[in-house]
Amino acid sequence: MIEVDREELRAKVQAVYQKVAEEPRGEFHFELGRGLALKLGYPGELLEQIPPEALESFAGVGYHLDLAALKPGEAVLDLGSGSGTDTFGAAVRVGPRGRAVGLDMTEAQRQKAHALKERAGFAQVEFCPGHIEELPFADGSFDAVISNGVINLAPDKARVFSEAARVLRPGGRLAISDIVSELEMPPSITCNSSLWASCIGGAMQQDAYRRAVEEAGLKVVAWRENPQYAFLSKSAQGASRTYGVRSVSLLAVKS
């Protein structure tokens, strides 16, 4: 539990990701777009089936849909779905008989994603407002939970993992990409809401991150680093070098 001003953090995160939705060609600490998705390992054939306007606002940190191993007819929840790239990708995998739900707290992102869903005819997709620490879904609602570069923004990661485990069915999978650190960072960084909103301040030490997943009742069965991912700004690059801030993808299974 990090003592960061949560309301201030939420406001700053929403401001950043409203700009990601509305001005994807603006300047950010991180890369955006289809080129980033390809670099991270998204198959080109999958990206061709995703609305290009969703891809232009893609701000992920890794690729994990292969780890999720989604099957036709399954139900999947995307935590922090943004403009919908991973939600749409999951919808392609689960097919018209499946269900893909995106949850995001930023209205501009949801509005953009919903408009794209309507235009592209993704009937199996829905986008909902909410916070990833407080999921508005019943126990055992999903076969898989996915997330991309979002959990590091949450002050209470243990609660996020607990909620993810709660809404998963027995045998369900958590497949995520996120930002972690090799070394624990000092309060001067972890208590700075601006650095949290830039995906640096909230990076949890990687061993503690893995323990938090498993303490929620999920067994980590795959863990890999994503060396293709890099921050753009000098300040973020400096933190990456000093504290070993990096992108990882993991798969965990609910017993």
C-alpha positions as CSV (number, residue, x, y, z in Angstrom):
1,M,0.0,0.0,0.0
2,I,1.8,3.1,-1.2
3,E,0.9,6.5,0.4
4,V,0.2,8.5,-2.7
5,D,-2.7,10.9,-3.0
6,R,-5.2,8.7,-4.7
7,E,-7.6,11.3,-5.9
8,E,-4.8,13.4,-7.3
9,L,-3.3,10.3,-9.0
10,R,-6.6,9.4,-10.6
11,A,-7.1,12.9,-11.9
12,K,-3.6,13.0,-13.4
13,V,-3.9,9.5,-14.9
14,Q,-7.3,10.4,-16.5
15,A,-5.8,13.6,-17.9
16,V,-2.9,11.7,-19.5
17,Y,-5.1,9.0,-21.0
18,Q,-7.8,11.5,-22.2
19,K,-4.9,13.1,-24.2
20,V,-3.9,9.6,-25.4
21,A,-7.5,9.1,-26.7
22,E,-7.9,12.6,-28.2
23,E,-4.4,13.5,-29.3
24,P,-2.5,10.2,-30.0
25,R,0.2,12.1,-32.0
26,G,1.1,14.3,-28.9
27,E,4.2,14.0,-26.8
28,F,4.2,11.3,-24.0
29,H,6.7,9.5,-21.8
30,F,5.8,6.4,-23.8
31,E,5.3,5.3,-27.4
32,L,1.9,4.9,-29.0
33,G,0.4,3.2,-32.0
34,R,0.4,0.3,-34.4
35,G,4.2,0.3,-34.8
36,L,4.6,-0.2,-31.0
37,A,2.1,-3.1,-31.1
38,L,4.1,-4.8,-33.9
39,K,7.4,-4.2,-32.0
40,L,5.9,-5.8,-28.9
41,G,4.9,-8.9,-30.8
42,Y,1.3,-8.5,-31.9
43,P,0.6,-10.5,-35.0
44,G,0.0,-8.4,-38.1
45,E,-3.0,-10.5,-39.0
46,L,-4.6,-9.7,-35.7
47,L,-4.0,-6.0,-36.0
48,E,-5.7,-6.0,-39.4
49,Q,-8.9,-6.9,-37.6
50,I,-8.7,-4.1,-35.0
51,P,-10.1,-0.6,-35.8
52,P,-7.1,1.6,-36.8
53,E,-8.3,4.4,-34.6
54,A,-8.0,2.1,-31.6
55,L,-4.5,1.2,-32.6
56,E,-3.4,4.8,-32.9
57,S,-4.1,5.2,-29.1
58,F,-2.5,1.9,-28.2
59,A,-0.2,2.5,-25.2
60,G,0.6,-1.0,-24.1
61,V,3.9,-2.3,-22.7
62,G,3.8,-5.9,-23.9
63,Y,2.0,-8.7,-25.7
64,H,0.1,-11.4,-23.7
65,L,-2.8,-12.6,-25.7
66,D,-0.8,-15.6,-26.7
67,L,-0.4,-16.4,-23.0
68,A,-4.1,-15.9,-22.4
69,A,-4.8,-18.6,-25.1
70,L,-8.4,-17.4,-25.6
71,K,-10.8,-19.9,-27.0
72,P,-14.0,-19.4,-29.1
73,G,-17.0,-18.8,-26.8
74,E,-15.0,-17.6,-23.8
75,A,-15.7,-14.5,-21.7
76,V,-12.7,-12.1,-21.2
77,L,-12.3,-8.9,-19.1
78,D,-9.8,-6.2,-20.1
79,L,-8.7,-4.1,-17.1
80,G,-7.9,-0.5,-18.2
81,S,-9.1,-1.1,-21.7
82,G,-8.3,2.4,-23.1
83,S,-9.4,2.8,-26.7
84,G,-9.9,-0.9,-27.0
85,T,-7.0,-2.5,-28.8
86,D,-6.7,-5.5,-26.5
87,T,-10.4,-5.8,-26.0
88,F,-10.9,-6.0,-29.8
89,G,-8.0,-8.4,-30.1
90,A,-9.6,-10.6,-27.5
91,A,-13.0,-10.4,-29.2
92,V,-11.4,-11.7,-32.4
93,R,-10.0,-14.6,-30.5
94,V,-13.3,-15.5,-28.6
95,G,-15.4,-15.0,-31.7
96,P,-19.0,-13.9,-32.1
97,R,-20.2,-16.4,-29.4
98,G,-17.8,-15.1,-26.9
99,R,-17.8,-12.0,-24.8
100,A,-15.1,-9.3,-24.4
101,V,-15.6,-6.6,-21.8
102,G,-13.4,-3.5,-21.5
103,L,-13.3,-1.6,-18.2
104,D,-11.8,1.9,-18.0
105,M,-12.2,4.9,-15.7
106,T,-11.4,7.5,-18.4
107,E,-14.6,8.7,-20.2
108,A,-12.8,9.9,-23.4
109,Q,-11.2,6.4,-23.9
110,R,-14.5,4.6,-23.3
111,Q,-16.4,6.9,-25.7
112,K,-13.8,6.4,-28.4
113,A,-13.8,2.6,-27.9
114,H,-17.6,2.4,-27.9
115,A,-17.9,4.4,-31.1
116,L,-15.4,2.1,-32.8
117,K,-17.2,-1.0,-31.5
118,E,-20.5,0.3,-33.0
119,R,-18.9,1.2,-36.3
120,A,-17.0,-2.0,-36.7
121,G,-19.9,-4.3,-35.6
122,F,-18.2,-6.0,-32.6
123,A,-21.5,-7.3,-31.1
124,Q,-19.6,-9.4,-28.5
125,V,-17.8,-6.3,-27.1
126,E,-18.9,-3.9,-24.4
127,F,-17.1,-1.1,-22.6
128,C,-17.9,-0.3,-19.0
129,P,-16.9,2.5,-16.6
130,G,-15.2,1.5,-13.4
131,H,-11.9,1.1,-11.4
132,I,-9.8,-2.0,-11.5
133,E,-9.7,-2.2,-7.7
134,E,-13.5,-2.4,-7.6
135,L,-14.8,-4.6,-10.4
136,P,-18.6,-4.3,-11.0
137,F,-19.0,-8.0,-11.9
138,A,-20.2,-11.1,-10.1
139,D,-17.9,-13.8,-8.9
140,G,-16.7,-16.3,-11.5
141,S,-17.9,-14.2,-14.5
142,F,-14.9,-14.6,-16.7
143,D,-12.6,-17.3,-18.2
144,A,-9.8,-14.8,-18.6
145,V,-8.7,-11.4,-17.3
146,I,-6.2,-9.4,-19.3
147,S,-4.5,-6.0,-18.8
148,N,-1.8,-4.0,-20.5
149,G,0.4,-1.4,-18.7
150,V,-2.4,-0.4,-16.2
151,I,-2.0,-2.3,-12.9
152,N,1.2,-0.3,-12.2
153,L,-1.0,2.8,-12.0
154,A,-3.1,1.3,-9.1
155,P,-2.0,2.2,-5.6
156,D,-3.5,-1.1,-4.1
157,K,-2.2,-3.8,-6.5
158,A,-3.1,-6.5,-4.0
159,R,-6.7,-5.5,-4.2
160,V,-6.5,-5.5,-8.1
161,F,-5.2,-9.1,-8.1
162,S,-7.8,-10.1,-5.5
163,E,-10.6,-8.7,-7.6
164,A,-9.2,-10.3,-10.7
165,A,-9.2,-13.7,-8.9
166,R,-12.7,-13.2,-7.6
167,V,-14.2,-12.6,-11.1
168,L,-12.3,-15.6,-12.6
169,R,-13.9,-19.0,-12.8
170,P,-11.9,-22.0,-11.4
171,G,-9.1,-22.6,-13.9
172,G,-9.4,-19.1,-15.3
173,R,-6.4,-17.2,-16.5
174,L,-4.8,-13.8,-15.7
175,A,-2.6,-12.8,-18.6
176,I,-1.1,-9.3,-18.3
177,S,1.8,-7.1,-19.3
178,D,2.9,-4.4,-16.8
179,I,5.8,-2.3,-15.6
180,V,7.8,-3.5,-12.6
181,S,11.2,-2.7,-11.1
182,E,14.2,-4.7,-10.2
183,L,14.9,-2.5,-7.1
184,E,12.4,-1.0,-4.7
185,M,12.1,2.7,-5.3
186,P,12.3,5.5,-2.7
187,P,9.3,7.5,-1.4
188,S,10.5,10.5,-3.4
189,I,9.3,8.6,-6.4
190,T,6.6,6.4,-5.1
191,C,4.8,9.3,-3.4
192,N,4.9,11.5,-6.5
193,S,1.6,11.3,-8.4
194,S,3.1,12.8,-11.5
195,L,5.7,10.0,-11.7
196,W,2.9,7.5,-11.1
197,A,0.8,8.8,-14.0
198,S,3.9,8.5,-16.2
199,C,4.1,4.7,-15.4
200,I,7.3,5.1,-13.3
201,G,6.3,5.8,-9.7
202,G,3.9,2.9,-9.4
203,A,6.3,0.2,-10.6
204,M,6.3,-2.5,-7.9
205,Q,9.5,-4.4,-7.1
206,Q,9.2,-7.6,-9.3
207,D,9.4,-10.2,-6.5
208,A,6.8,-8.4,-4.4
209,Y,4.6,-8.1,-7.6
210,R,4.8,-11.8,-8.2
211,R,4.0,-12.5,-4.5
212,A,1.0,-10.2,-4.6
213,V,-0.4,-12.2,-7.6
214,E,0.1,-15.5,-5.9
215,E,-1.3,-14.3,-2.5
216,A,-4.5,-13.5,-4.4
217,G,-4.9,-17.2,-5.1
218,L,-3.4,-17.3,-8.6
219,K,-0.4,-19.5,-9.5
220,V,2.1,-17.8,-11.8
221,V,3.0,-20.3,-14.6
222,A,4.8,-18.0,-17.0
223,W,6.9,-14.8,-16.6
224,R,8.9,-13.1,-19.4
225,E,10.5,-9.8,-19.9
226,N,9.8,-7.5,-22.8
227,P,13.1,-5.9,-23.8
228,Q,11.4,-4.4,-26.9
229,Y,9.6,-1.9,-24.7
230,A,11.4,1.4,-23.8
231,F,10.3,4.7,-22.4
232,L,10.8,7.8,-24.5
233,S,11.6,10.7,-22.1
234,K,15.0,11.2,-20.5
235,S,13.5,11.2,-17.0
236,A,11.8,7.9,-17.5
237,Q,14.9,6.4,-19.1
238,G,16.9,7.5,-16.1
239,A,14.6,5.8,-13.7
240,S,14.7,2.7,-15.8
241,R,18.5,2.6,-15.6
242,T,18.7,3.4,-11.9
243,Y,16.0,1.1,-10.6
244,G,15.7,-1.5,-13.3
245,V,12.2,-0.4,-14.4
246,R,11.1,-2.8,-17.1
247,S,8.1,-4.4,-18.9
248,V,7.1,-8.0,-18.2
249,S,4.3,-10.3,-19.2
250,L,2.9,-13.1,-17.1
251,L,0.3,-15.8,-17.0
252,A,-1.3,-16.9,-13.7
253,V,-4.0,-19.5,-13.2
254,K,-6.8,-19.7,-10.6
255,S,-7.0,-23.1,-8.9
